[in-house]
Amino acid sequence: MSVYLVTGGGTGIGAAIVARLVRGGHTVIACGRRPGPLDEAAAATGCETAVMDAADGAAVRGVVADVLARHGRIDGVVANAGGHGYSDVGATDDAAWRSSLQANLDTAFVTARESLPALRASGGAICIISSLAGLRAAPETAGYTVGKHALIGLMRSLARDYGQFGVRTNAVCPGWVRTPMADAEMAQLVSDGAAADVEAAYGVVTKDVPLRRPADPAEIAGVVAFLMGPDATYINGASIVVDGGSHIVDVPTLAFG
């Protein structure tokens, strides 16, 4: 079985990815900055944990060295850490801009960079969790949108440069997913009077999604497990959209729906 690192592995999509990979019989190291959620993931799944800032090169190097010392290999990295950047350009100061890019882009860049020697040795894979915001623009999310777009460029650069060494890199672009972060956004809609409760808010934001619902984190995890596994060995440089069909909707024709 394989050895995987998953950043942002304590909550939401990351925790679901960890659980899915562990169920597949793999050794999974859930990485994150907060020990609490990582401990919960370990208790629920039996995964290993590593407390680290995925944007800190020295910290990532230390975790990679430790994993190699204990397991002898790293077969895959899932760069899932992210967040921050919820304001428009005019309302985003320098500190907020740097914070959003660090959270959404630097974490994936640094983790991939520090893992590449091990991945080249194993012929491993990288999966970067971007977002539908990596292909489209939501209102007042400049840092998040730019960071998620940049992840697609990072994925393509890795796929182009390291495919020749047997390292595959792909991206997954989820739409709305039921996670604590999304729940907080739904709560904002409730407080703004746009919905009666969080469940109704999810109905509001997915009313024009062809499947008419948000994803469960496990549905995103299933796609990641496929991309990391033996049935995807010739998929490299792909952006897989997992959004219930949102990206196919022609916005100017919504009034006719």
C-alpha atoms as a printed R data frame, in Angstrom:
    type eleno elety resid chain resno       x      y       z
1   ATOM     1    CA   MET     A     1   0.000  0.000   0.000
2   ATOM     2    CA   SER     A     2   0.976  3.631  -0.457
3   ATOM     3    CA   VAL     A     3   2.103  6.416   1.873
4   ATOM     4    CA   TYR     A     4   0.285  9.742   1.486
5   ATOM     5    CA   LEU     A     5   0.580 13.233   2.963
6   ATOM     6    CA   VAL     A     6  -2.630 15.283   3.161
7   ATOM     7    CA   THR     A     7  -2.383 18.945   4.127
8   ATOM     8    CA   GLY     A     8  -5.364 20.557   5.820
9   ATOM     9    CA   GLY     A     9  -6.200 17.007   6.840
10  ATOM    10    CA   GLY     A    10  -8.027 17.686  10.088
11  ATOM    11    CA   THR     A    11 -11.352 19.083   8.921
12  ATOM    12    CA   GLY     A    12 -13.772 19.281   5.996
13  ATOM    13    CA   ILE     A    13 -12.642 17.966   2.644
14  ATOM    14    CA   GLY     A    14  -9.173 17.155   3.979
15  ATOM    15    CA   ALA     A    15 -10.536 14.949   6.765
16  ATOM    16    CA   ALA     A    16 -12.761 13.145   4.259
17  ATOM    17    CA   ILE     A    17  -9.775 12.528   1.977
18  ATOM    18    CA   VAL     A    18  -7.778 11.140   4.898
19  ATOM    19    CA   ALA     A    19 -10.635  8.802   5.835
20  ATOM    20    CA   ARG     A    20 -11.078  7.586   2.257
21  ATOM    21    CA   LEU     A    21  -7.379  6.854   1.755
22  ATOM    22    CA   VAL     A    22  -7.084  5.070   5.107
23  ATOM    23    CA   ARG     A    23 -10.081  2.887   4.193
24  ATOM    24    CA   GLY     A    24  -8.178  1.954   1.047
25  ATOM    25    CA   GLY     A    25  -5.485  0.432   3.238
26  ATOM    26    CA   HIS     A    26  -2.950  3.230   2.815
27  ATOM    27    CA   THR     A    27  -0.717  4.919   5.377
28  ATOM    28    CA   VAL     A    28  -1.894  8.516   5.618
29  ATOM    29    CA   ILE     A    29  -0.250 11.404   7.432
30  ATOM    30    CA   ALA     A    30  -2.813 14.129   8.105
31  ATOM    31    CA   CYS     A    31  -1.003 17.468   8.308
32  ATOM    32    CA   GLY     A    32  -2.234 20.771   9.688
33  ATOM    33    CA   ARG     A    33  -1.463 23.657  11.996
34  ATOM    34    CA   ARG     A    34  -3.946 22.753  14.749
35  ATOM    35    CA   PRO     A    35  -3.366 19.625  16.853
36  ATOM    36    CA   GLY     A    36  -7.012 19.333  17.936
37  ATOM    37    CA   PRO     A    37  -8.612 18.537  14.572
38  ATOM    38    CA   LEU     A    38  -5.698 16.270  13.670
39  ATOM    39    CA   ASP     A    39  -6.170 14.294  16.869
40  ATOM    40    CA   GLU     A    40  -9.864 13.909  16.035
41  ATOM    41    CA   ALA     A    41  -8.997 12.662  12.549
42  ATOM    42    CA   ALA     A    42  -6.537 10.166  14.024
43  ATOM    43    CA   ALA     A    43  -9.082  8.893  16.536
44  ATOM    44    CA   ALA     A    44 -11.706  8.493  13.806
45  ATOM    45    CA   THR     A    45  -9.539  6.904  11.123
46  ATOM    46    CA   GLY     A    46  -6.278  5.621  12.575
47  ATOM    47    CA   CYS     A    47  -4.233  7.996  10.430
48  ATOM    48    CA   GLU     A    48  -0.905  9.414  11.511
49  ATOM    49    CA   THR     A    49  -0.595 13.151  12.132
50  ATOM    50    CA   ALA     A    50   1.966 15.911  11.723
51  ATOM    51    CA   VAL     A    51   1.526 19.431  13.067
52  ATOM    52    CA   MET     A    52   3.050 21.843  10.556
53  ATOM    53    CA   ASP     A    53   2.484 25.006   8.566
54  ATOM    54    CA   ALA     A    54   2.365 23.758   4.979
55  ATOM    55    CA   ALA     A    55   3.749 27.105   3.766
56  ATOM    56    CA   ASP     A    56   6.890 26.780   5.909
57  ATOM    57    CA   GLY     A    57   9.640 25.065   3.950
58  ATOM    58    CA   ALA     A    58  11.636 24.014   7.004
59  ATOM    59    CA   ALA     A    59   8.568 22.548   8.685
60  ATOM    60    CA   VAL     A    60   7.567 20.583   5.594
61  ATOM    61    CA   ARG     A    61  11.119 19.328   5.089
62  ATOM    62    CA   GLY     A    62  11.108 18.057   8.655
63  ATOM    63    CA   VAL     A    63   7.853 16.166   8.182
64  ATOM    64    CA   VAL     A    64   8.997 14.696   4.852
65  ATOM    65    CA   ALA     A    65  12.277 13.548   6.430
66  ATOM    66    CA   ASP     A    66  10.428 11.974   9.349
67  ATOM    67    CA   VAL     A    67   7.992 10.120   7.071
68  ATOM    68    CA   LEU     A    68  10.844  8.837   4.913
69  ATOM    69    CA   ALA     A    69  12.763  7.708   7.992
70  ATOM    70    CA   ARG     A    70   9.783  5.772   9.316
71  ATOM    71    CA   HIS     A    71   8.172  4.492   6.104
72  ATOM    72    CA   GLY     A    72  10.914  4.708   3.492
73  ATOM    73    CA   ARG     A    73   8.768  6.333   0.820
74  ATOM    74    CA   ILE     A    74   6.107  8.912  -0.038
75  ATOM    75    CA   ASP     A    75   3.753  7.930  -2.850
76  ATOM    76    CA   GLY     A    76   1.476 10.925  -2.966
77  ATOM    77    CA   VAL     A    77   0.693 14.397  -1.689
78  ATOM    78    CA   VAL     A    78  -2.757 15.935  -1.472
79  ATOM    79    CA   ALA     A    79  -2.399 19.721  -1.177
80  ATOM    80    CA   ASN     A    80  -5.691 20.645   0.426
81  ATOM    81    CA   ALA     A    81  -4.815 23.442   2.882
82  ATOM    82    CA   GLY     A    82  -6.464 26.749   2.034
83  ATOM    83    CA   GLY     A    83  -8.852 29.515   3.015
84  ATOM    84    CA   HIS     A    84  -8.770 33.299   3.563
85  ATOM    85    CA   GLY     A    85  -9.194 36.065   1.019
86  ATOM    86    CA   TYR     A    86 -12.826 37.136   1.355
87  ATOM    87    CA   SER     A    87 -12.892 40.755   0.237
88  ATOM    88    CA   ASP     A    88 -12.779 42.678  -3.023
89  ATOM    89    CA   VAL     A    89  -9.552 44.173  -4.342
90  ATOM    90    CA   GLY     A    90 -10.197 47.645  -2.979
91  ATOM    91    CA   ALA     A    91 -10.894 46.304   0.502
92  ATOM    92    CA   THR     A    92  -7.862 43.983   0.599
93  ATOM    93    CA   ASP     A    93  -4.819 45.478   2.320
94  ATOM    94    CA   ASP     A    94  -1.271 44.204   1.892
95  ATOM    95    CA   ALA     A    95  -1.369 41.961   4.936
96  ATOM    96    CA   ALA     A    96  -4.666 40.339   3.921
97  ATOM    97    CA   TRP     A    97  -3.375 39.798   0.372
98  ATOM    98    CA   ARG     A    98  -0.211 38.093   1.607
99  ATOM    99    CA   SER     A    99  -2.215 35.987   4.036
100 ATOM   100    CA   SER     A   100  -4.629 34.788   1.358
101 ATOM   101    CA   LEU     A   101  -1.872 33.812  -1.063
102 ATOM   102    CA   GLN     A   102   0.087 32.103   1.692
103 ATOM   103    CA   ALA     A   103  -2.950 30.050   2.712
104 ATOM   104    CA   ASN     A   104  -4.157 29.158  -0.770
105 ATOM   105    CA   LEU     A   105  -1.030 29.044  -2.928
106 ATOM   106    CA   ASP     A   106   2.143 28.908  -0.848
107 ATOM   107    CA   THR     A   107   0.921 25.882   1.118
108 ATOM   108    CA   ALA     A   108   0.583 23.808  -2.069
109 ATOM   109    CA   PHE     A   109   3.761 25.176  -3.687
110 ATOM   110    CA   VAL     A   110   5.987 24.545  -0.683
111 ATOM   111    CA   THR     A   111   4.561 21.109   0.132
112 ATOM   112    CA   ALA     A   112   4.904 19.974  -3.479
113 ATOM   113    CA   ARG     A   113   8.432 21.359  -3.774
114 ATOM   114    CA   GLU     A   114   9.685 19.686  -0.624
115 ATOM   115    CA   SER     A   115   8.055 16.370  -1.548
116 ATOM   116    CA   LEU     A   116   9.301 16.176  -5.129
117 ATOM   117    CA   PRO     A   117  12.506 14.198  -4.500
118 ATOM   118    CA   ALA     A   118  10.533 11.505  -2.681
119 ATOM   119    CA   LEU     A   119   7.797 11.508  -5.312
120 ATOM   120    CA   ARG     A   120  10.328 11.174  -8.114
121 ATOM   121    CA   ALA     A   121  11.807  8.174  -6.325
122 ATOM   122    CA   SER     A   122   8.411  6.494  -5.962
123 ATOM   123    CA   GLY     A   123   6.812  7.637  -9.226
124 ATOM   124    CA   GLY     A   124   4.158  9.268  -7.073
125 ATOM   125    CA   ALA     A   125   1.296 11.679  -7.588
126 ATOM   126    CA   ILE     A   126   0.187 15.118  -6.445
127 ATOM   127    CA   CYS     A   127  -3.426 16.205  -6.182
128 ATOM   128    CA   ILE     A   128  -4.056 19.908  -5.625
129 ATOM   129    CA   ILE     A   129  -7.443 20.915  -4.240
130 ATOM   130    CA   SER     A   130  -8.373 24.113  -6.040
131 ATOM   131    CA   SER     A   131 -12.007 25.190  -6.355
132 ATOM   132    CA   LEU     A   132 -14.636 26.253  -8.828
133 ATOM   133    CA   ALA     A   133 -13.227 29.651  -7.788
134 ATOM   134    CA   GLY     A   134 -10.071 28.558  -9.611
135 ATOM   135    CA   LEU     A   135 -12.041 28.707 -12.871
136 ATOM   136    CA   ARG     A   136 -14.627 31.406 -12.159
137 ATOM   137    CA   ALA     A   137 -14.873 34.495  -9.953
138 ATOM   138    CA   ALA     A   138 -17.162 34.875  -6.969
139 ATOM   139    CA   PRO     A   139 -18.002 38.339  -5.613
140 ATOM   140    CA   GLU     A   140 -15.707 39.937  -3.028
141 ATOM   141    CA   THR     A   141 -13.237 37.039  -2.841
142 ATOM   142    CA   ALA     A   142 -10.204 38.514  -4.582
143 ATOM   143    CA   GLY     A   143  -7.475 36.764  -2.590
144 ATOM   144    CA   TYR     A   144  -9.255 33.415  -2.579
145 ATOM   145    CA   THR     A   145 -10.119 33.575  -6.289
146 ATOM   146    CA   VAL     A   146  -6.605 34.594  -7.356
147 ATOM   147    CA   GLY     A   147  -5.028 31.950  -5.121
148 ATOM   148    CA   LYS     A   148  -7.260 29.182  -6.442
149 ATOM   149    CA   HIS     A   149  -6.629 30.255 -10.048
150 ATOM   150    CA   ALA     A   150  -2.899 30.207  -9.357
151 ATOM   151    CA   LEU     A   151  -3.176 26.628  -8.087
152 ATOM   152    CA   ILE     A   152  -4.277 25.565 -11.564
153 ATOM   153    CA   GLY     A   153  -1.125 27.156 -12.972
154 ATOM   154    CA   LEU     A   154   0.984 25.445 -10.326
155 ATOM   155    CA   MET     A   155  -0.605 22.104 -11.165
156 ATOM   156    CA   ARG     A   156   0.093 22.560 -14.871
157 ATOM   157    CA   SER     A   157   3.695 23.580 -14.247
158 ATOM   158    CA   LEU     A   158   4.293 20.538 -12.047
159 ATOM   159    CA   ALA     A   159   2.617 18.245 -14.566
160 ATOM   160    CA   ARG     A   160   4.674 19.675 -17.414
161 ATOM   161    CA   ASP     A   161   8.028 19.604 -15.649
162 ATOM   162    CA   TYR     A   162   7.809 16.427 -13.603
163 ATOM   163    CA   GLY     A   163   5.661 14.139 -15.721
164 ATOM   164    CA   GLN     A   164   8.871 13.065 -17.447
165 ATOM   165    CA   PHE     A   165  10.024 11.692 -14.094
166 ATOM   166    CA   GLY     A   166   6.827  9.715 -13.568
167 ATOM   167    CA   VAL     A   167   5.212 12.223 -11.188
168 ATOM   168    CA   ARG     A   168   1.595 12.946 -12.092
169 ATOM   169    CA   THR     A   169  -0.073 16.168 -10.923
170 ATOM   170    CA   ASN     A   170  -3.765 16.964 -11.173
171 ATOM   171    CA   ALA     A   171  -6.244 19.356  -9.599
172 ATOM   172    CA   VAL     A   172  -9.753 18.930  -8.232
173 ATOM   173    CA   CYS     A   173 -12.128 21.901  -8.398
174 ATOM   174    CA   PRO     A   174 -15.096 21.460  -6.044
175 ATOM   175    CA   GLY     A   175 -18.176 23.642  -6.009
176 ATOM   176    CA   TRP     A   176 -20.248 23.969  -2.844
177 ATOM   177    CA   VAL     A   177 -19.354 21.270  -0.312
178 ATOM   178    CA   ARG     A   178 -20.882 20.811   3.145
179 ATOM   179    CA   THR     A   179 -17.923 21.724   5.344
180 ATOM   180    CA   PRO     A   180 -17.505 23.892   8.445
181 ATOM   181    CA   MET     A   181 -16.150 26.684   6.220
182 ATOM   182    CA   ALA     A   182 -19.188 26.507   3.928
183 ATOM   183    CA   ASP     A   183 -21.525 26.282   6.930
184 ATOM   184    CA   ALA     A   184 -20.094 29.610   8.124
185 ATOM   185    CA   GLU     A   185 -20.854 31.143   4.739
186 ATOM   186    CA   MET     A   186 -24.397 29.793   4.926
187 ATOM   187    CA   ALA     A   187 -24.748 31.292   8.408
188 ATOM   188    CA   GLN     A   188 -23.826 34.661   6.908
189 ATOM   189    CA   LEU     A   189 -26.692 34.331   4.415
190 ATOM   190    CA   VAL     A   190 -29.023 33.540   7.301
191 ATOM   191    CA   SER     A   191 -27.859 36.581   9.239
192 ATOM   192    CA   ASP     A   192 -28.318 38.719   6.102
193 ATOM   193    CA   GLY     A   193 -31.936 37.533   5.854
194 ATOM   194    CA   ALA     A   194 -31.455 35.588   2.601
195 ATOM   195    CA   ALA     A   195 -32.448 32.259   4.163
196 ATOM   196    CA   ALA     A   196 -34.285 31.011   7.227
197 ATOM   197    CA   ASP     A   197 -31.570 28.602   8.334
198 ATOM   198    CA   VAL     A   198 -28.352 26.974   7.141
199 ATOM   199    CA   GLU     A   199 -30.172 24.175   5.312
200 ATOM   200    CA   ALA     A   200 -32.302 26.704   3.450
201 ATOM   201    CA   ALA     A   201 -29.170 28.704   2.631
202 ATOM   202    CA   TYR     A   202 -27.624 25.672   0.934
203 ATOM   203    CA   GLY     A   203 -30.822 25.484  -1.100
204 ATOM   204    CA   VAL     A   204 -30.412 29.117  -2.118
205 ATOM   205    CA   VAL     A   205 -26.804 28.764  -3.290
206 ATOM   206    CA   THR     A   206 -27.493 25.553  -5.215
207 ATOM   207    CA   LYS     A   207 -30.827 26.455  -6.812
208 ATOM   208    CA   ASP     A   208 -29.143 26.863 -10.224
209 ATOM   209    CA   VAL     A   209 -26.832 23.857  -9.817
210 ATOM   210    CA   PRO     A   210 -28.169 21.058 -12.050
211 ATOM   211    CA   LEU     A   211 -27.975 18.533  -9.178
212 ATOM   212    CA   ARG     A   212 -29.678 21.049  -6.849
213 ATOM   213    CA   ARG     A   213 -27.516 20.247  -3.815
214 ATOM   214    CA   PRO     A   214 -24.028 20.730  -2.383
215 ATOM   215    CA   ALA     A   215 -21.506 17.887  -2.369
216 ATOM   216    CA   ASP     A   216 -20.719 15.754   0.626
217 ATOM   217    CA   PRO     A   217 -16.983 15.857   1.445
218 ATOM   218    CA   ALA     A   218 -16.828 12.110   0.792
219 ATOM   219    CA   GLU     A   219 -17.784 12.750  -2.845
220 ATOM   220    CA   ILE     A   220 -14.737 14.958  -3.309
221 ATOM   221    CA   ALA     A   221 -12.577 12.431  -1.490
222 ATOM   222    CA   GLY     A   222 -13.669  9.716  -3.906
223 ATOM   223    CA   VAL     A   223 -12.401 11.714  -6.871
224 ATOM   224    CA   VAL     A   224  -9.090 12.372  -5.128
225 ATOM   225    CA   ALA     A   225  -8.669  8.673  -4.309
226 ATOM   226    CA   PHE     A   226  -9.258  7.838  -7.974
227 ATOM   227    CA   LEU     A   227  -6.686 10.376  -9.185
228 ATOM   228    CA   MET     A   228  -4.097  9.075  -6.744
229 ATOM   229    CA   GLY     A   229  -4.759  5.442  -7.554
230 ATOM   230    CA   PRO     A   230  -3.869  2.819 -10.170
231 ATOM   231    CA   ASP     A   231  -6.824  3.563 -12.453
232 ATOM   232    CA   ALA     A   232  -5.571  7.106 -13.180
233 ATOM   233    CA   THR     A   233  -1.967  6.403 -14.154
234 ATOM   234    CA   TYR     A   234  -2.216  8.285 -17.474
235 ATOM   235    CA   ILE     A   235  -4.077 11.315 -16.121
236 ATOM   236    CA   ASN     A   236  -1.660 14.218 -15.752
237 ATOM   237    CA   GLY     A   237  -2.300 17.953 -15.881
238 ATOM   238    CA   ALA     A   238  -6.083 17.653 -15.573
239 ATOM   239    CA   SER     A   239  -8.461 19.943 -13.698
240 ATOM   240    CA   ILE     A   240 -11.382 17.773 -12.580
241 ATOM   241    CA   VAL     A   241 -14.487 19.837 -11.808
242 ATOM   242    CA   VAL     A   242 -16.708 18.335  -9.099
243 ATOM   243    CA   ASP     A   243 -19.519 20.853  -8.767
244 ATOM   244    CA   GLY     A   244 -22.807 19.148  -9.576
245 ATOM   245    CA   GLY     A   245 -22.778 20.731 -13.027
246 ATOM   246    CA   SER     A   246 -22.454 24.391 -12.007
247 ATOM   247    CA   HIS     A   247 -19.759 25.104 -14.580
248 ATOM   248    CA   ILE     A   248 -21.989 24.130 -17.528
249 ATOM   249    CA   VAL     A   249 -24.762 26.568 -16.665
250 ATOM   250    CA   ASP     A   250 -25.122 29.485 -19.066
251 ATOM   251    CA   VAL     A   251 -25.738 32.384 -16.682
252 ATOM   252    CA   PRO     A   252 -27.493 34.679 -19.206
253 ATOM   253    CA   THR     A   253 -30.194 32.037 -19.751
254 ATOM   254    CA   LEU     A   254 -31.046 31.480 -16.066
255 ATOM   255    CA   ALA     A   255 -34.252 33.520 -16.435
256 ATOM   256    CA   PHE     A   256 -35.520 30.884 -18.899
257 ATOM   257    CA   GLY     A   257 -34.980 27.990 -16.502
